[in-house]
Amino acid sequence: MFDPYIWFYTGVALVILGSLGTVFGPGVKDPIVRTLNTEIPAVGVSLIFLTYNHTIAILTYIAATAIITLILLRAIVRLEEMGAEL
């Protein structure tokens, strides 16, 4: 029922595709799309860790989501303070 290879390879694919989305994501004007571009690799890393330990997977997802959200919100606030168009 629980095949760890499916979750591992799905996680690897999400990390690769999400990282590419994050690299090309700064050209996107919508902050929501930017956030989703960084959340996809976080989910992929969590799926990779899920094959090893459920606790590590959930802690990694929570930590990555919190850190990425704080960084993006700070970057958006800084850009708005500088007068940049988002």
The first five atom37 places (N, CA, C, CB, O) and aatype in JSON, in Angstrom:
{
  "aatype": [12, 13, 3, 14, 18, 9, 17, 13, 18, 16, 7, 19, 0, 10, 19, 9, 10, 7, 15, 10, 7, 16, 19, 13, 7, 14, 7, 19, 11, 3, 14, 9, 19, 1, 16, 10, 2, 16, 6, 9, 14, 0, 19, 7, 19, 15, 10, 9, 13, 10, 16, 18, 2, 8, 16, 9, 0, 9, 10, 16, 18, 9, 0, 0, 16, 0, 9, 9, 16, 10, 9, 10, 10, 1, 0, 9, 19, 1, 10, 6, 6, 12, 7, 0, 6, 10],
  "atom_mask": [
    [1, 1, 1, 1, 1],
    [1, 1, 1, 1, 1],
    [1, 1, 1, 1, 1],
    [1, 1, 1, 1, 1],
    [1, 1, 1, 1, 1],
    [1, 1, 1, 1, 1],
    [1, 1, 1, 1, 1],
    [1, 1, 1, 1, 1],
    [1, 1, 1, 1, 1],
    [1, 1, 1, 1, 1],
    [1, 1, 1, 0, 1],
    [1, 1, 1, 1, 1],
    [1, 1, 1, 1, 1],
    [1, 1, 1, 1, 1],
    [1, 1, 1, 1, 1],
    [1, 1, 1, 1, 1],
    [1, 1, 1, 1, 1],
    [1, 1, 1, 0, 1],
    [1, 1, 1, 1, 1],
    [1, 1, 1, 1, 1],
    [1, 1, 1, 0, 1],
    [1, 1, 1, 1, 1],
    [1, 1, 1, 1, 1],
    [1, 1, 1, 1, 1],
    [1, 1, 1, 0, 1],
    [1, 1, 1, 1, 1],
    [1, 1, 1, 0, 1],
    [1, 1, 1, 1, 1],
    [1, 1, 1, 1, 1],
    [1, 1, 1, 1, 1],
    [1, 1, 1, 1, 1],
    [1, 1, 1, 1, 1],
    [1, 1, 1, 1, 1],
    [1, 1, 1, 1, 1],
    [1, 1, 1, 1, 1],
    [1, 1, 1, 1, 1],
    [1, 1, 1, 1, 1],
    [1, 1, 1, 1, 1],
    [1, 1, 1, 1, 1],
    [1, 1, 1, 1, 1],
    [1, 1, 1, 1, 1],
    [1, 1, 1, 1, 1],
    [1, 1, 1, 1, 1],
    [1, 1, 1, 0, 1],
    [1, 1, 1, 1, 1],
    [1, 1, 1, 1, 1],
    [1, 1, 1, 1, 1],
    [1, 1, 1, 1, 1],
    [1, 1, 1, 1, 1],
    [1, 1, 1, 1, 1],
    [1, 1, 1, 1, 1],
    [1, 1, 1, 1, 1],
    [1, 1, 1, 1, 1],
    [1, 1, 1, 1, 1],
    [1, 1, 1, 1, 1],
    [1, 1, 1, 1, 1],
    [1, 1, 1, 1, 1],
    [1, 1, 1, 1, 1],
    [1, 1, 1, 1, 1],
    [1, 1, 1, 1, 1],
    [1, 1, 1, 1, 1],
    [1, 1, 1, 1, 1],
    [1, 1, 1, 1, 1],
    [1, 1, 1, 1, 1],
    [1, 1, 1, 1, 1],
    [1, 1, 1, 1, 1],
    [1, 1, 1, 1, 1],
    [1, 1, 1, 1, 1],
    [1, 1, 1, 1, 1],
    [1, 1, 1, 1, 1],
    [1, 1, 1, 1, 1],
    [1, 1, 1, 1, 1],
    [1, 1, 1, 1, 1],
    [1, 1, 1, 1, 1],
    [1, 1, 1, 1, 1],
    [1, 1, 1, 1, 1],
    [1, 1, 1, 1, 1],
    [1, 1, 1, 1, 1],
    [1, 1, 1, 1, 1],
    [1, 1, 1, 1, 1],
    [1, 1, 1, 1, 1],
    [1, 1, 1, 1, 1],
    [1, 1, 1, 0, 1],
    [1, 1, 1, 1, 1],
    [1, 1, 1, 1, 1],
    [1, 1, 1, 1, 1]
  ],
  "atom_positions": [
    [[0.81, -1.19, 0.0], [0.0, 0.0, 0.0], [0.86, 1.26, 0.0], [-0.93, -0.01, 1.19], [0.63, 2.16, -0.81]],
    [[1.84, 1.35, 0.87], [2.72, 2.51, 0.92], [4.01, 2.16, 0.21], [3.0, 2.96, 2.38], [4.87, 1.47, 0.76]],
    [[4.15, 2.64, -1.02], [5.35, 2.38, -1.79], [6.28, 3.58, -1.68], [5.01, 2.07, -3.28], [5.99, 4.63, -2.24]],
    [[7.38, 3.43, -0.95], [8.25, 4.6, -0.73], [8.9, 5.13, -2.01], [9.32, 4.26, 0.26], [9.26, 6.3, -2.07]],
    [[9.07, 4.28, -3.02], [9.72, 4.74, -4.25], [8.87, 5.76, -4.99], [10.01, 3.56, -5.15], [9.4, 6.69, -5.61]],
    [[7.56, 5.6, -4.95], [6.67, 6.56, -5.61], [6.83, 7.93, -4.97], [5.19, 6.09, -5.53], [6.96, 8.93, -5.68]],
    [[6.82, 7.99, -3.64], [6.93, 9.26, -2.94], [8.32, 9.87, -3.13], [6.64, 9.09, -1.46], [8.45, 11.09, -3.27]],
    [[9.35, 9.02, -3.14], [10.71, 9.54, -3.32], [10.89, 10.17, -4.69], [11.74, 8.42, -3.12], [11.38, 11.29, -4.79]],
    [[10.49, 9.46, -5.74], [10.67, 9.99, -7.09], [9.74, 11.16, -7.38], [10.45, 8.89, -8.11], [10.09, 12.05, -8.15]],
    [[8.55, 11.16, -6.78], [7.66, 12.32, -6.91], [8.3, 13.53, -6.24], [6.27, 12.03, -6.31], [8.24, 14.64, -6.77]],
    [[8.89, 13.33, -5.07], [9.58, 14.42, -4.37], [10.76, 14.95, -5.16], [0.0, 0.0, 0.0], [10.97, 16.17, -5.21]],
    [[11.53, 14.07, -5.77], [12.68, 14.51, -6.58], [12.18, 15.32, -7.78], [13.51, 13.28, -7.06], [12.77, 16.35, -8.11]],
    [[11.12, 14.87, -8.42], [10.57, 15.6, -9.57], [10.06, 16.97, -9.14], [9.43, 14.8, -10.23], [10.27, 17.96, -9.84]],
    [[9.39, 17.04, -7.98], [8.89, 18.34, -7.49], [10.03, 19.28, -7.13], [7.99, 18.13, -6.29], [9.93, 20.49, -7.37]],
    [[11.09, 18.76, -6.56], [12.24, 19.6, -6.23], [12.86, 20.16, -7.5], [13.29, 18.8, -5.42], [13.18, 21.35, -7.55]],
    [[13.04, 19.33, -8.51], [13.66, 19.8, -9.75], [12.75, 20.8, -10.47], [13.96, 18.61, -10.68], [13.21, 21.88, -10.84]],
    [[11.48, 20.46, -10.65], [10.56, 21.36, -11.34], [10.31, 22.63, -10.55], [9.25, 20.65, -11.62], [10.23, 23.72, -11.11]],
    [[10.18, 22.5, -9.23], [9.97, 23.67, -8.39], [11.18, 24.58, -8.35], [0.0, 0.0, 0.0], [11.03, 25.81, -8.3]],
    [[12.37, 24.01, -8.38], [13.57, 24.83, -8.41], [13.67, 25.6, -9.72], [14.82, 23.96, -8.22], [14.06, 26.77, -9.73]],
    [[13.31, 24.95, -10.82], [13.28, 25.66, -12.1], [12.23, 26.77, -12.09], [13.0, 24.68, -13.25], [12.46, 27.85, -12.64]],
    [[11.09, 26.5, -11.48], [10.07, 27.53, -11.35], [10.52, 28.7, -10.49], [0.0, 0.0, 0.0], [10.16, 29.84, -10.75]],
    [[11.31, 28.41, -9.46], [11.83, 29.46, -8.61], [12.88, 30.29, -9.34], [12.42, 28.87, -7.33], [12.97, 31.5, -9.14]],
    [[13.67, 29.65, -10.17], [14.7, 30.37, -10.93], [14.04, 31.32, -11.93], [15.64, 29.39, -11.66], [14.46, 32.47, -12.06]],
    [[13.03, 30.84, -12.64], [12.36, 31.66, -13.63], [11.21, 32.47, -13.03], [11.85, 30.8, -14.76], [10.62, 33.29, -13.72]],
    [[10.89, 32.24, -11.77], [9.77, 32.9, -11.1], [9.93, 34.38, -10.84], [0.0, 0.0, 0.0], [8.93, 35.09, -10.84]],
    [[11.17, 34.9, -10.61], [11.26, 36.33, -10.34], [10.74, 37.22, -11.47], [12.69, 36.68, -10.05], [10.45, 38.39, -11.23]],
    [[10.63, 36.7, -12.67], [10.06, 37.48, -13.76], [8.55, 37.62, -13.65], [0.0, 0.0, 0.0], [7.94, 38.42, -14.37]],
    [[7.94, 36.85, -12.78], [6.5, 36.88, -12.6], [6.14, 38.06, -11.7], [5.98, 35.53, -11.99], [6.82, 38.3, -10.7]],
    [[5.1, 38.79, -12.05], [4.72, 39.97, -11.27], [3.84, 39.65, -10.07], [4.01, 40.94, -12.16], [3.82, 40.42, -9.11]],
    [[3.12, 38.55, -10.1], [2.16, 38.22, -9.04], [2.88, 37.6, -7.83], [1.09, 37.27, -9.57], [3.54, 36.58, -8.0]],
    [[2.76, 38.18, -6.63], [3.43, 37.61, -5.46], [2.91, 36.23, -5.07], [3.27, 38.55, -4.29], [3.65, 35.44, -4.49]],
    [[1.65, 35.94, -5.37], [1.1, 34.62, -5.04], [1.79, 33.54, -5.87], [-0.43, 34.58, -5.28], [2.11, 32.47, -5.35]],
    [[2.03, 33.81, -7.13], [2.72, 32.85, -8.0], [4.16, 32.67, -7.54], [2.68, 33.31, -9.48], [4.69, 31.56, -7.58]],
    [[4.79, 33.74, -7.11], [6.15, 33.63, -6.57], [6.19, 32.73, -5.35], [6.71, 35.01, -6.22], [7.09, 31.9, -5.2]],
    [[5.21, 32.89, -4.48], [5.15, 32.05, -3.28], [4.93, 30.59, -3.65], [4.03, 32.53, -2.35], [5.57, 29.71, -3.07]],
    [[4.04, 30.33, -4.59], [3.8, 28.95, -5.02], [5.05, 28.35, -5.66], [2.62, 28.88, -6.0], [5.32, 27.16, -5.49]],
    [[5.81, 29.15, -6.39], [7.03, 28.65, -7.0], [8.05, 28.21, -5.96], [7.64, 29.71, -7.89], [8.86, 27.33, -6.23]],
    [[8.02, 28.8, -4.79], [8.95, 28.38, -3.74], [8.37, 27.3, -2.84], [9.36, 29.56, -2.9], [9.12, 26.57, -2.18]],
    [[7.05, 27.17, -2.81], [6.43, 26.14, -1.98], [6.56, 24.75, -2.62], [4.95, 26.46, -1.75], [6.63, 23.76, -1.9]],
    [[6.6, 24.68, -3.93], [6.67, 23.38, -4.61], [7.94, 22.62, -4.25], [6.6, 23.58, -6.13], [7.86, 21.43, -3.95]],
    [[9.13, 23.26, -4.27], [10.32, 22.51, -3.82], [10.25, 22.1, -2.35], [11.56, 23.33, -4.04], [10.78, 21.05, -1.98]],
    [[9.6, 22.91, -1.51], [9.47, 22.54, -0.09], [8.63, 21.28, 0.06], [8.83, 23.7, 0.71], [8.94, 20.42, 0.89]],
    [[7.58, 21.16, -0.73], [6.76, 19.94, -0.7], [7.57, 18.76, -1.21], [5.48, 20.12, -1.54], [7.47, 17.66, -0.67]],
    [[8.38, 18.98, -2.25], [9.22, 17.91, -2.79], [10.22, 17.4, -1.78], [0.0, 0.0, 0.0], [10.41, 16.19, -1.65]],
    [[10.87, 18.31, -1.05], [11.83, 17.9, -0.02], [11.1, 17.14, 1.08], [12.57, 19.12, 0.57], [11.63, 16.16, 1.61]],
    [[9.91, 17.58, 1.43], [9.14, 16.88, 2.46], [8.76, 15.48, 2.01], [7.88, 17.67, 2.81], [8.77, 14.55, 2.81]],
    [[8.43, 15.31, 0.73], [8.11, 13.97, 0.23], [9.34, 13.06, 0.23], [7.54, 14.05, -1.19], [9.23, 11.86, 0.5]],
    [[10.5, 13.64, -0.05], [11.72, 12.83, 0.01], [11.97, 12.38, 1.45], [12.95, 13.64, -0.52], [12.29, 11.21, 1.69]],
    [[11.82, 13.3, 2.4], [12.0, 12.93, 3.8], [10.9, 12.01, 4.29], [12.05, 14.18, 4.66], [11.11, 11.25, 5.24]],
    [[9.75, 12.05, 3.66], [8.64, 11.19, 4.06], [8.99, 9.72, 3.87], [7.38, 11.54, 3.26], [8.5, 8.86, 4.6]],
    [[9.83, 9.42, 2.89], [10.23, 8.03, 2.68], [11.12, 7.52, 3.81], [10.96, 7.88, 1.34], [11.27, 6.32, 4.0]],
    [[11.71, 8.46, 4.56], [12.6, 8.06, 5.64], [11.93, 8.14, 7.0], [13.83, 8.91, 5.64], [12.04, 7.21, 7.81]],
    [[11.23, 9.24, 7.27], [10.63, 9.43, 8.59], [9.52, 10.47, 8.48], [11.71, 9.87, 9.64], [9.73, 11.54, 7.9]],
    [[8.36, 10.17, 9.02], [7.22, 11.08, 8.93], [7.43, 12.35, 9.73], [5.95, 10.38, 9.4], [7.01, 13.43, 9.31]],
    [[8.07, 12.25, 10.88], [8.29, 13.42, 11.72], [9.24, 14.4, 11.05], [8.84, 13.0, 13.08], [8.99, 15.61, 11.08]],
    [[10.3, 13.9, 10.46], [11.24, 14.77, 9.76], [10.55, 15.46, 8.59], [12.46, 13.96, 9.25], [10.81, 16.63, 8.32]],
    [[9.67, 14.76, 7.91], [8.97, 15.33, 6.76], [8.08, 16.5, 7.17], [8.14, 14.27, 6.06], [8.12, 17.55, 6.53]],
    [[7.3, 16.33, 8.2], [6.39, 17.41, 8.6], [7.15, 18.59, 9.19], [5.37, 16.89, 9.61], [6.78, 19.74, 8.95]],
    [[8.21, 18.34, 9.95], [9.01, 19.43, 10.49], [9.72, 20.2, 9.39], [10.02, 18.89, 11.5], [9.82, 21.42, 9.45]],
    [[10.21, 19.49, 8.39], [10.87, 20.15, 7.26], [9.89, 21.02, 6.5], [11.5, 19.12, 6.33], [10.22, 22.15, 6.13]],
    [[8.69, 20.52, 6.26], [7.69, 21.3, 5.53], [7.31, 22.56, 6.3], [6.45, 20.45, 5.25], [7.21, 23.64, 5.72]],
    [[7.09, 22.43, 7.6], [6.7, 23.58, 8.41], [7.82, 24.62, 8.44], [6.34, 23.14, 9.84], [7.57, 25.81, 8.28]],
    [[9.04, 24.17, 8.64], [10.17, 25.1, 8.71], [10.42, 25.79, 7.37], [11.43, 24.37, 9.17], [10.63, 27.0, 7.32]],
    [[10.4, 25.02, 6.29], [10.66, 25.61, 4.97], [9.56, 26.6, 4.6], [10.76, 24.51, 3.9], [9.85, 27.66, 4.05]],
    [[8.32, 26.27, 4.89], [7.21, 27.17, 4.57], [7.32, 28.46, 5.36], [5.87, 26.49, 4.85], [7.13, 29.55, 4.81]],
    [[7.63, 28.37, 6.63], [7.73, 29.57, 7.47], [8.88, 30.47, 7.02], [7.92, 29.18, 8.94], [8.71, 31.69, 6.92]],
    [[10.02, 29.89, 6.75], [11.19, 30.68, 6.34], [10.97, 31.33, 4.99], [12.44, 29.8, 6.3], [11.26, 32.51, 4.81]],
    [[10.45, 30.57, 4.03], [10.22, 31.1, 2.69], [9.19, 32.22, 2.72], [9.77, 29.99, 1.74], [9.35, 33.23, 2.04]],
    [[8.13, 32.04, 3.5], [7.09, 33.07, 3.59], [7.65, 34.35, 4.19], [5.91, 32.56, 4.42], [7.36, 35.44, 3.69]],
    [[8.44, 34.25, 5.24], [9.04, 35.44, 5.85], [9.97, 36.17, 4.88], [9.8, 35.06, 7.12], [9.95, 37.39, 4.8]],
    [[10.77, 35.42, 4.16], [11.71, 36.04, 3.21], [10.94, 36.73, 2.08], [12.67, 34.97, 2.62], [11.28, 37.86, 1.71]],
    [[9.93, 36.07, 1.54], [9.17, 36.68, 0.45], [8.4, 37.92, 0.9], [8.22, 35.68, -0.14], [8.37, 38.92, 0.19]],
    [[7.79, 37.85, 2.07], [7.06, 39.02, 2.56], [8.01, 40.2, 2.8], [6.31, 38.68, 3.85], [7.67, 41.34, 2.49]],
    [[9.18, 39.93, 3.34], [10.16, 40.99, 3.56], [10.63, 41.58, 2.23], [11.37, 40.46, 4.35], [10.78, 42.8, 2.11]],
    [[10.84, 40.73, 1.24], [11.27, 41.21, -0.08], [10.18, 42.06, -0.73], [11.63, 40.04, -0.99], [10.49, 43.08, -1.35]],
    [[8.93, 41.67, -0.6], [7.83, 42.43, -1.2], [7.69, 43.79, -0.5], [6.5, 41.64, -1.1], [7.48, 44.8, -1.16]],
    [[7.81, 43.81, 0.82], [7.72, 45.07, 1.56], [8.87, 46.0, 1.17], [7.74, 44.81, 3.08], [8.66, 47.19, 0.98]],
    [[10.07, 45.45, 1.04], [11.23, 46.26, 0.63], [11.03, 46.86, -0.75], [12.51, 45.41, 0.65], [11.33, 48.03, -0.97]],
    [[10.53, 46.06, -1.69], [10.3, 46.56, -3.04], [9.24, 47.66, -3.06], [9.88, 45.42, -3.96], [9.37, 48.63, -3.79]],
    [[8.21, 47.49, -2.25], [7.18, 48.53, -2.19], [7.71, 49.8, -1.55], [5.96, 48.01, -1.42], [7.31, 50.9, -1.94]],
    [[8.59, 49.68, -0.57], [9.19, 50.86, 0.05], [10.07, 51.61, -0.94], [10.0, 50.46, 1.27], [10.15, 52.84, -0.89]],
    [[10.72, 50.88, -1.83], [11.58, 51.5, -2.82], [10.78, 52.08, -3.99], [12.6, 50.5, -3.34], [11.32, 52.8, -4.83]],
    [[9.5, 51.76, -4.04], [8.66, 52.3, -5.11], [8.63, 51.46, -6.36], [0.0, 0.0, 0.0], [8.23, 51.95, -7.42]],
    [[9.05, 50.22, -6.28], [9.06, 49.35, -7.45], [7.65, 48.88, -7.75], [10.0, 48.15, -7.24], [6.84, 48.7, -6.84]],
    [[7.36, 48.67, -9.01], [6.06, 48.13, -9.43], [6.09, 46.63, -9.28], [5.72, 48.52, -10.91], [7.01, 45.97, -9.76]],
    [[5.09, 46.07, -8.61], [5.01, 44.61, -8.44], [4.03, 44.02, -9.37], [4.64, 44.23, -7.03], [3.83, 42.81, -9.37]]
  ]
}
